[in-house]
Each structure stands twice: as structure tokens, then as C-alpha cells.
Amino acid sequence: MDNKMALSSLAMDLKRIALGIHRKSTTMEDRFLLEAMKRKDEVNTQSLLPYMKTIIEQIGLLPKRDAMHRAEDALMYSTRIQNYVLYK
């Protein structure tokens, strides 16, 4: 899988995490959190800009945050990754 596809899929998984938390659907949140962790490992970080490498590393810390911060961070990372894919 190429990096663009992996990053796009990761962005969607992160958006779904935020949506799951907002809807108070822990099943949805847990499912896409697992997907995001798998997708994160598919990304080739060697070709990424430094700030994007940092974001990918921060995604690994999402499970350790409380739900409100997890939702905010997931949505922010999703937007940053989408912009990176679209405009880089």
C-alpha cells in the first residue's frame, strides 16, 4: 500500500474515532482505534516531513488519553493528515 492511501485511510479512521466518542459509541470508537493503530504501522515514515512524523508518533499515544482529549486529538490529527495528503 502506498503512503498516500495509508495516510488517507488513517485520517478517516481518526475521524471515525472522534465521531464515535461524540456519539458515545464505545464500540465504534474501539473498533476504529484498533484500525488506526494498524494503519499507523503501515505508513512509511521515512518519506514524511518531520512534523508529520511527530503526528504519526502521537497517534500511538491516543489510547492513553481520556475520551475528550482523545476525540479532540483524533479530529485534529485527521485534519492535519488530510491536508498533508491533499496539498503536499
VOGU-17112 format. One record per atom (N, C-alpha, C, CB): residue in three letters; x, y, z. Coordinates in pm, whole numbers, padded with zeros to 5 digits, always signed. Glycine has a CB too. Layout:
BEGIN
ALAXYZ;...
This chain:
BEGIN
MET+00085-00119+00000;MET+00000+00000+00000;MET+00089+00124+00000;MET-00096+00000+00123;ASP+00057+00219-00087;ASP+00139+00339-00091;ASP+00105+00431+00026;ASP+00119+00413-00225;ASN+00194+00525+00051;ASN+00180+00612+00168;ASN+00056+00699+00161;ASN+00302+00699+00182;LYS+00025+00747+00042;LYS-00092+00836+00028;LYS-00220+00764+00070;LYS-00104+00886-00118;MET-00233+00639+00027;MET-00352+00561+00061;MET-00355+00529+00210;MET-00356+00430-00021;ALA-00241+00492+00265;ALA-00233+00460+00408;ALA-00266+00583+00493;ALA-00093+00406+00444;LEU-00213+00699+00455;LEU-00240+00821+00530;LEU-00386+00863+00519;LEU-00150+00934+00482;SER-00443+00849+00400;SER-00585+00883+00381;SER-00674+00793+00465;SER-00624+00871+00232;SER-00644+00665+00467;SER-00721+00570+00547;SER-00706+00599+00696;SER-00678+00426+00516;LEU-00586+00633+00737;LEU-00561+00669+00877;LEU-00642+00792+00916;LEU-00410+00695+00901;ALA-00647+00891+00828;ALA-00724+01012+00856;ALA-00872+00978+00876;ALA-00708+01115+00742;MET-00926+00891+00793;MET-01066+00851+00807;MET-01090+00774+00937;MET-01109+00766+00686;ASP-00998+00685+00972;ASP-01011+00612+01098;ASP-01011+00707+01217;ASP-00897+00509+01113;LEU-00924+00807+01213;LEU-00917+00904+01322;LEU-01046+00985+01331;LEU-00796+00998+01303;LYS-01100+01023+01216;LYS-01226+01098+01216;LYS-01338+01014+01275;LYS-01262+01144+01074;ARG-01338+00885+01244;ARG-01441+00795+01298;ARG-01426+00774+01448;ARG-01436+00661+01225;ILE-01303+00780+01498;ILE-01281+00772+01643;ILE-01349+00891+01710;ILE-01128+00770+01678;ALA-01322+01011+01658;ALA-01383+01132+01714;ALA-01535+01125+01706;ALA-01331+01257+01641;LEU-01586+01077+01595;LEU-01731+01066+01579;LEU-01790+00964+01676;LEU-01765+01026+01435;GLY-01721+00852+01697;GLY-01766+00751+01792;GLY-01773+00804+01934;GLY-01675+00631+01787;ILE-01674+00883+01972;ILE-01674+00943+02106;ILE-01788+01043+02118;ILE-01538+01012+02135;HIS-01806+01124+02015;HIS-01914+01223+02016;HIS-02051+01157+02029;HIS-01909+01309+01889;ARG-02068+01043+01961;ARG-02196+00971+01966;ARG-02209+00881+02089;ARG-02213+00888+01841;LYS-02103+00879+02169;LYS-02098+00792+02287;LYS-02111+00645+02250;LYS-02207+00831+02385;SER-02049+00610+02137;SER-02049+00472+02089;SER-01909+00414+02112;SER-02090+00463+01938;THR-01889+00352+02229;THR-01757+00298+02260;THR-01719+00183+02167;THR-01752+00251+02404;THR-01818+00110+02116;THR-01788+00001+02023;THR-01726+00056+01896;THR-01916-00078+01989;MET-01786+00162+01843;MET-01734+00226+01722;MET-01595+00284+01747;MET-01829+00337+01673;GLU-01581+00352+01859;GLU-01453+00413+01893;GLU-01344+00307+01905;GLU-01465+00491+02025;ASP-01371+00199+01978;ASP-01271+00093+01997;ASP-01232+00029+01865;ASP-01324-00013+02092;ARG-01331+00004+01780;ARG-01305-00060+01652;ARG-01211+00023+01566;ARG-01437-00083+01578;PHE-01240+00154+01554;PHE-01157+00239+01469;PHE-01025+00277+01535;PHE-01234+00363+01432;LEU-01019+00272+01667;LEU-00891+00293+01735;LEU-00795+00179+01701;LEU-00911+00304+01888;LEU-00847+00056+01701;LEU-00764-00058+01660;LEU-00721-00045+01514;LEU-00841-00190+01680;GLU-00814-00005+01428;GLU-00782+00014+01286;GLU-00674+00121+01268;GLU-00909+00053+01207;ALA-00687+00231+01342;ALA-00590+00340+01332;ALA-00450+00295+01375;ALA-00634+00460+01417;MET-00443+00213+01480;MET-00314+00164+01527;MET-00249+00073+01421;MET-00331+00086+01661;LYS-00331-00010+01356;LYS-00278-00095+01248;LYS-00233-00010+01131;LYS-00384-00198+01202;ARG-00316+00087+01094;ARG-00287+00172+00979;ARG-00162+00256+01002;ARG-00406+00264+00949;LYS-00144+00299+01127;LYS-00025+00379+01163;LYS+00102+00303+01130;LYS-00028+00417+01312;ASP+00099+00172+01154;ASP+00217+00090+01129;ASP+00243+00068+00980;ASP+00202-00044+01198;GLU+00141+00089+00896;GLU+00157+00073+00752;GLU+00223+00194+00686;GLU+00022+00048+00688;VAL+00225+00306+00755;VAL+00280+00430+00698;VAL+00432+00424+00698;VAL+00231+00553+00777;ASN+00490+00456+00583;ASN+00635+00464+00570;ASN+00678+00604+00614;ASN+00682+00433+00423;THR+00731+00615+00734;THR+00764+00746+00790;THR+00893+00805+00732;THR+00777+00735+00939;GLN+00970+00726+00660;GLN+01096+00776+00604;GLN+01074+00891+00505;GLN+01170+00662+00535;SER+00964+00887+00432;SER+00940+00988+00329;SER+00856+01106+00377;SER+00872+00924+00211;LEU+00821+01107+00505;LEU+00735+01213+00558;LEU+00817+01332+00607;LEU+00649+01160+00671;LEU+00752+01448+00606;LEU+00814+01567+00666;LEU+00819+01549+00818;LEU+00735+01697+00627;PRO+00912+01616+00885;PRO+00930+01597+01030;PRO+00803+01618+01112;PRO+01035+01690+01079;TYR+00723+01720+01081;TYR+00603+01743+01161;TYR+00502+01630+01146;TYR+00539+01876+01123;MET+00499+01567+01028;MET+00407+01456+01006;MET+00457+01332+01080;MET+00392+01428+00855;LYS+00587+01313+01089;LYS+00642+01202+01167;LYS+00599+01215+01314;LYS+00797+01197+01156;THR+00603+01339+01365;THR+00563+01364+01503;THR+00416+01330+01524;THR+00590+01511+01541;ILE+00332+01368+01429;ILE+00189+01338+01439;ILE+00166+01187+01441;ILE+00111+01402+01322;ILE+00235+01114+01354;ILE+00221+00968+01348;ILE+00262+00907+01482;ILE+00307+00909+01232;GLU+00369+00959+01542;GLU+00412+00909+01673;GLU+00307+00940+01780;GLU+00547+00972+01713;GLN+00246+01059+01775;GLN+00146+01100+01874;GLN+00020+01014+01865;GLN+00110+01247+01854;ILE-00011+00963+01748;ILE-00129+00878+01732;ILE-00117+00754+01821;ILE-00147+00836+01584;GLY+00004+00705+01839;GLY+00026+00589+01925;GLY-00010+00614+02071;GLY+00168+00547+01916;LEU-00017+00741+02110;LEU-00050+00776+02248;LEU-00200+00797+02271;LEU+00025+00902+02288;LEU-00280+00794+02165;LEU-00424+00817+02180;LEU-00492+00727+02282;LEU-00491+00799+02047;PRO-00463+00596+02286;PRO-00534+00511+02384;PRO-00510+00550+02530;PRO-00492+00368+02365;LYS-00403+00624+02557;LYS-00370+00661+02695;LYS-00440+00788+02741;LYS-00220+00678+02708;ARG-00505+00858+02650;ARG-00571+00984+02685;ARG-00716+00960+02726;ARG-00565+01081+02567;ASP-00770+01056+02799;ASP-00912+01046+02835;ASP-00996+01073+02709;ASP-00950+01146+02950;ALA-01122+01036+02713;ALA-01208+01038+02594;ALA-01215+01176+02529;ALA-01346+00992+02631;MET-01230+01281+02607;MET-01244+01415+02550;MET-01118+01456+02474;MET-01274+01518+02659;HIS-01001+01435+02535;HIS-00876+01470+02468;HIS-00852+01378+02348;HIS-00759+01461+02565;ARG-00889+01253+02361;ARG-00873+01157+02250;ARG-00955+01203+02129;ARG-00916+01014+02294;ALA-01079+01246+02153;ALA-01164+01293+02044;ALA-01106+01418+01978;ALA-01306+01322+02095;GLU-01063+01513+02060;GLU-01006+01638+02006;GLU-00879+01610+01927;GLU-00975+01736+02120;ASP-00791+01529+01983;ASP-00665+01498+01916;ASP-00687+01418+01788;ASP-00573+01422+02009;ALA-00778+01321+01793;ALA-00806+01240+01674;ALA-00858+01326+01561;ALA-00907+01129+01707;LEU-00947+01419+01592;LEU-01002+01507+01490;LEU-00894+01601+01434;LEU-01118+01589+01547;MET-00810+01655+01521;MET-00704+01743+01477;MET-00604+01668+01389;MET-00632+01806+01598;TYR-00562+01548+01433;TYR-00466+01470+01354;TYR-00526+01432+01220;TYR-00423+01345+01430;SER-00654+01400+01219;SER-00723+01365+01095;SER-00715+01479+00995;SER-00869+01328+01123;THR-00745+01598+01042;THR-00742+01716+00955;THR-00601+01745+00905;THR-00798+01838+01028;ARG-00504+01736+00994;ARG-00364+01762+00955;ARG-00317+01661+00851;ARG-00272+01757+01078;ILE-00352+01535+00870;ILE-00311+01430+00775;ILE-00381+01450+00641;ILE-00343+01290+00832;GLN-00511+01481+00644;GLN-00583+01506+00518;GLN-00520+01621+00441;GLN-00731+01537+00546;ASN-00489+01731+00510;ASN-00426+01844+00443;ASN-00290+01807+00387;ASN-00412+01961+00539;TYR-00215+01728+00459;TYR-00083+01683+00412;TYR-00097+01604+00283;TYR-00013+01598+00520;VAL-00193+01510+00281;VAL-00213+01425+00162;VAL-00260+01510+00043;VAL-00317+01313+00193;LEU-00351+01603+00069;LEU-00407+01684-00040;LEU-00312+01787-00097;LEU-00530+01753+00008;TYR-00232+01849-00011;TYR-00154+01965-00055;TYR-00005+01943-00064;TYR-00179+02076+00034;LYS+00046+01830-00026;LYS+00190+01807-00037;LYS+00224+01759-00175;LYS+00239+01706+00067;
